[in-house]
Amino acid sequence: MAEDWNPALYLKFEDERTRPPRDLLARVPLERPRRVVDLGCGPGNSTELLAQRWPQAEVIGVDNSPAMIEQARARLPGARFELGDLATWQPPEGTQLLFANAVFQWVPAHLDVLARLLAALPQGGVLALQMPDNVNEPSHLLMEEAAAAGPWADRVAGVARDRLPSVGAYYDRLAPLARHVDIWHTLYNHPLEGAPAIAEWFRSTGLRTYLAPLDEAERAAFLADYTARLAQTYPARVDGKVLLRFPRLFIVAVG
């Protein structure tokens, strides 16, 4: 099992990580919801967007990481935060928005979970989510290469994140439960300070499952190998930075 999330490391790229939930929120067609829930709220950066847009609403954040919940509570003392497993969590009655920023890619069988959550909303309720759709990008393929090339290969075999279902699969599952389903991709290109910054970005997310079984020396060796592979694949641009190509899938379903 991977160790708990590291809020400080996650927030090293707070501006870049908050752009997708900001873009997602702009497409949520609700004016004055009474209760909104941020699923997989992390350190509260996405929850803060909800509280700013709807200051009159009850804002709830849910996450399975005690460290993230602690950070979120310190950031937004006016909101309510609770530990929860999204595989089984049920929205409280009267919830009008379920907002999920980069969390359901970690939830097994999440198509079933999304359908259950959408069905639990009242008429006019909204399920809005975005997920990284980047496992075919060099950033993730190079993780698999580094995993297979080292003495740790047996211990990290099969830990790569699953690829997302097709867009059609999401539509077919959610459309029968909704009046309207909007699905789109956005491709971000984040300027970062070289290959080490890309490795640092994913050390708090995608690399966690690879690093968890390793001791400190092995982690350092894995990261060095991965970073060297990144440097060969992501060329420096005119200002010395590299561009991290990052596709994300967005869904807004109105019940």
C-alpha positions as CSV (number, residue, x, y, z in Angstrom):
1,M,0.0,0.0,0.0
2,A,1.3,3.5,-0.8
3,E,2.1,5.8,2.0
4,D,-0.2,8.7,2.8
5,W,-0.2,11.6,0.4
6,N,2.2,14.5,0.9
7,P,0.2,17.8,0.8
8,A,3.3,20.0,0.7
9,L,4.8,18.1,-2.2
10,Y,1.4,18.1,-4.0
11,L,1.1,21.9,-3.6
12,K,4.5,22.7,-5.0
13,F,2.6,22.9,-8.3
14,E,-0.5,24.4,-6.9
15,D,-1.2,26.9,-9.7
16,E,-0.9,24.2,-12.4
17,R,-2.9,21.7,-10.4
18,T,-5.7,24.2,-9.7
19,R,-6.3,25.1,-13.4
20,P,-8.3,22.0,-14.2
21,P,-10.8,22.3,-11.4
22,R,-11.1,26.0,-12.2
23,D,-11.9,25.1,-15.8
24,L,-14.3,22.4,-14.7
25,L,-16.1,24.7,-12.3
26,A,-16.7,27.2,-15.1
27,R,-19.0,24.6,-16.8
28,V,-21.1,23.7,-13.7
29,P,-24.7,25.1,-14.4
30,L,-25.8,25.8,-10.8
31,E,-26.6,29.3,-9.5
32,R,-27.3,28.9,-5.7
33,P,-26.8,25.3,-4.6
34,R,-27.4,24.7,-0.9
35,R,-24.9,21.9,-0.4
36,V,-21.8,21.1,-2.5
37,V,-19.3,18.3,-2.0
38,D,-15.7,18.2,-3.1
39,L,-14.8,14.5,-3.6
40,G,-11.1,13.7,-3.2
41,C,-10.7,17.3,-1.9
42,G,-6.9,16.9,-1.3
43,P,-5.4,19.8,0.5
44,G,-8.4,22.0,-0.2
45,N,-7.3,24.0,-3.2
46,S,-10.3,22.8,-5.2
47,T,-12.6,23.1,-2.2
48,E,-11.6,26.7,-1.9
49,L,-12.9,27.4,-5.5
50,L,-16.3,26.0,-4.5
51,A,-16.4,28.1,-1.3
52,Q,-15.5,31.3,-3.3
53,R,-18.1,30.7,-6.0
54,W,-21.0,29.8,-3.6
55,P,-20.3,31.5,-0.2
56,Q,-23.8,30.8,0.9
57,A,-23.6,27.1,0.4
58,E,-22.6,24.3,2.8
59,V,-19.3,23.1,1.5
60,I,-18.0,19.6,2.4
61,G,-14.7,18.0,1.4
62,V,-14.2,14.3,1.4
63,D,-10.8,12.5,1.1
64,N,-9.3,9.2,2.2
65,S,-6.0,10.8,3.3
66,P,-5.7,12.0,6.9
67,A,-2.8,14.3,5.9
68,M,-4.8,15.9,3.1
69,I,-7.8,16.4,5.4
70,E,-5.6,18.1,8.0
71,Q,-4.2,20.4,5.5
72,A,-7.6,21.2,4.0
73,R,-9.1,22.0,7.5
74,A,-6.2,24.4,8.1
75,R,-6.8,26.1,4.8
76,L,-10.6,26.4,5.0
77,P,-11.8,26.4,8.6
78,G,-15.3,27.4,7.4
79,A,-15.8,24.2,5.4
80,R,-16.5,20.7,6.7
81,F,-14.0,18.0,5.9
82,E,-14.3,14.3,6.5
83,L,-12.5,11.1,5.8
84,G,-14.3,8.8,3.3
85,D,-13.8,6.0,0.8
86,L,-15.4,7.0,-2.5
87,A,-16.0,3.4,-3.4
88,T,-18.7,3.3,-0.8
89,W,-19.4,6.9,0.2
90,Q,-23.0,8.2,-0.2
91,P,-23.9,11.9,-0.6
92,P,-25.9,13.4,2.2
93,E,-29.5,14.2,1.3
94,G,-29.9,17.6,-0.4
95,T,-26.5,17.6,-2.1
96,Q,-26.8,19.4,-5.4
97,L,-23.2,19.2,-6.6
98,L,-20.6,16.4,-6.5
99,F,-17.3,17.9,-7.7
100,A,-14.3,15.6,-8.2
101,N,-10.9,16.9,-9.2
102,A,-8.4,14.2,-10.2
103,V,-9.6,11.4,-7.9
104,F,-11.7,8.8,-9.7
105,Q,-8.7,7.5,-11.7
106,W,-7.6,6.0,-8.4
107,V,-11.0,4.4,-7.6
108,P,-11.5,0.8,-8.8
109,A,-14.6,0.2,-11.0
110,H,-15.3,3.9,-11.0
111,L,-17.8,3.8,-13.8
112,D,-20.1,1.9,-11.4
113,V,-19.3,4.4,-8.6
114,L,-20.0,7.4,-10.8
115,A,-23.4,5.9,-11.9
116,R,-24.3,5.3,-8.3
117,L,-23.4,8.8,-7.2
118,L,-25.3,10.5,-10.1
119,A,-28.4,8.4,-9.4
120,A,-28.3,9.6,-5.8
121,L,-28.5,13.3,-6.7
122,P,-31.9,15.1,-6.8
123,Q,-33.3,16.3,-10.1
124,G,-31.1,19.1,-11.4
125,G,-28.1,17.9,-9.4
126,V,-24.7,17.9,-11.0
127,L,-21.9,15.4,-11.1
128,A,-18.7,17.2,-12.3
129,L,-15.3,15.6,-12.6
130,Q,-12.0,15.6,-14.3
131,M,-9.3,13.0,-14.4
132,P,-5.8,12.8,-15.9
133,D,-5.9,10.9,-19.1
134,N,-2.1,10.6,-19.5
135,V,-1.0,7.0,-19.0
136,N,0.0,6.9,-22.7
137,E,2.1,10.0,-22.3
138,P,5.9,9.7,-22.1
139,S,5.8,10.8,-18.5
140,H,4.0,7.6,-17.6
141,L,5.5,5.2,-20.1
142,L,8.9,6.1,-18.8
143,M,7.8,5.2,-15.3
144,E,7.0,1.7,-16.6
145,E,10.4,1.6,-18.4
146,A,12.3,2.6,-15.2
147,A,10.3,0.1,-13.2
148,A,11.1,-2.8,-15.6
149,A,14.8,-1.9,-15.9
150,G,15.9,-2.0,-12.2
151,P,16.5,-4.6,-9.5
152,W,13.0,-3.7,-8.1
153,A,11.2,-4.9,-11.3
154,D,9.4,-7.8,-9.5
155,R,8.2,-5.6,-6.6
156,V,6.7,-2.9,-8.8
157,A,5.3,-5.1,-11.6
158,G,1.7,-4.3,-12.3
159,V,1.5,-1.1,-10.2
160,A,0.9,1.3,-13.2
161,R,-2.5,3.1,-13.1
162,D,-5.1,1.6,-15.3
163,R,-6.0,3.4,-18.5
164,L,-9.4,5.2,-18.4
165,P,-12.4,3.7,-20.1
166,S,-13.4,5.2,-23.5
167,V,-15.3,8.4,-23.7
168,G,-18.2,6.4,-25.1
169,A,-18.2,4.1,-22.1
170,Y,-18.6,7.1,-19.8
171,Y,-21.4,8.5,-21.9
172,D,-23.3,5.2,-22.2
173,R,-23.2,4.7,-18.5
174,L,-24.2,8.2,-17.4
175,A,-26.6,9.4,-20.1
176,P,-29.5,7.1,-19.0
177,L,-29.3,8.7,-15.6
178,A,-29.0,12.4,-16.8
179,R,-30.8,15.0,-18.7
180,H,-27.5,16.2,-20.2
181,V,-24.0,14.9,-20.3
182,D,-21.1,17.0,-21.5
183,I,-17.7,15.3,-22.1
184,W,-14.5,16.8,-23.4
185,H,-10.7,16.7,-23.2
186,T,-8.3,19.5,-22.5
187,L,-4.7,19.3,-23.3
188,Y,-2.5,21.3,-21.0
189,N,1.2,22.1,-21.7
190,H,2.8,23.1,-18.4
191,P,6.2,24.9,-18.6
192,L,8.4,23.4,-15.8
193,E,11.9,23.8,-14.7
194,G,13.5,20.8,-16.5
195,A,13.2,17.0,-16.2
196,P,13.7,17.1,-12.4
197,A,10.6,19.2,-12.0
198,I,8.5,16.6,-14.0
199,A,9.8,13.9,-11.7
200,E,8.9,16.1,-8.7
201,W,5.4,16.7,-10.0
202,F,4.7,12.9,-10.3
203,R,6.5,12.0,-7.1
204,S,3.4,13.2,-5.3
205,T,0.9,11.4,-7.6
206,G,1.7,8.8,-10.3
207,L,5.0,7.7,-8.9
208,R,3.7,6.9,-5.4
209,T,2.8,3.3,-6.3
210,Y,6.2,2.7,-7.8
211,L,8.1,4.2,-4.9
212,A,6.1,2.7,-2.0
213,P,7.7,-0.8,-2.0
214,L,11.3,0.6,-2.2
215,D,13.7,1.6,0.5
216,E,15.3,5.1,0.5
217,A,18.3,4.1,-1.5
218,E,16.2,2.4,-4.1
219,R,13.8,5.3,-4.3
220,A,16.7,7.6,-5.0
221,A,18.0,5.3,-7.7
222,F,14.6,4.9,-9.3
223,L,14.1,8.6,-9.4
224,A,17.5,9.2,-10.9
225,D,16.8,6.6,-13.7
226,Y,13.4,8.1,-14.3
227,T,14.7,11.7,-14.4
228,A,17.4,10.7,-16.9
229,R,14.8,9.1,-19.2
230,L,12.7,12.3,-18.9
231,A,15.6,14.5,-19.9
232,Q,16.1,12.5,-23.0
233,T,12.4,12.8,-24.0
234,Y,11.4,16.3,-23.0
235,P,13.7,18.8,-24.7
236,A,14.5,22.2,-23.3
237,R,12.7,25.0,-24.9
238,V,14.1,28.5,-25.7
239,D,14.0,29.6,-22.1
240,G,15.4,26.4,-20.7
241,K,12.1,25.0,-19.5
242,V,10.4,21.8,-20.6
243,L,6.7,21.5,-21.6
244,L,4.8,18.8,-19.7
245,R,2.0,17.7,-22.0
246,F,-0.9,16.7,-19.8
247,P,-4.3,15.6,-21.3
248,R,-7.3,15.5,-19.0
249,L,-10.9,14.2,-19.4
250,F,-13.8,16.3,-18.1
251,I,-17.4,15.2,-17.5
252,V,-20.4,17.3,-16.4
253,A,-23.6,15.3,-16.0
254,V,-26.9,17.0,-15.0
255,G,-29.4,14.7,-13.3
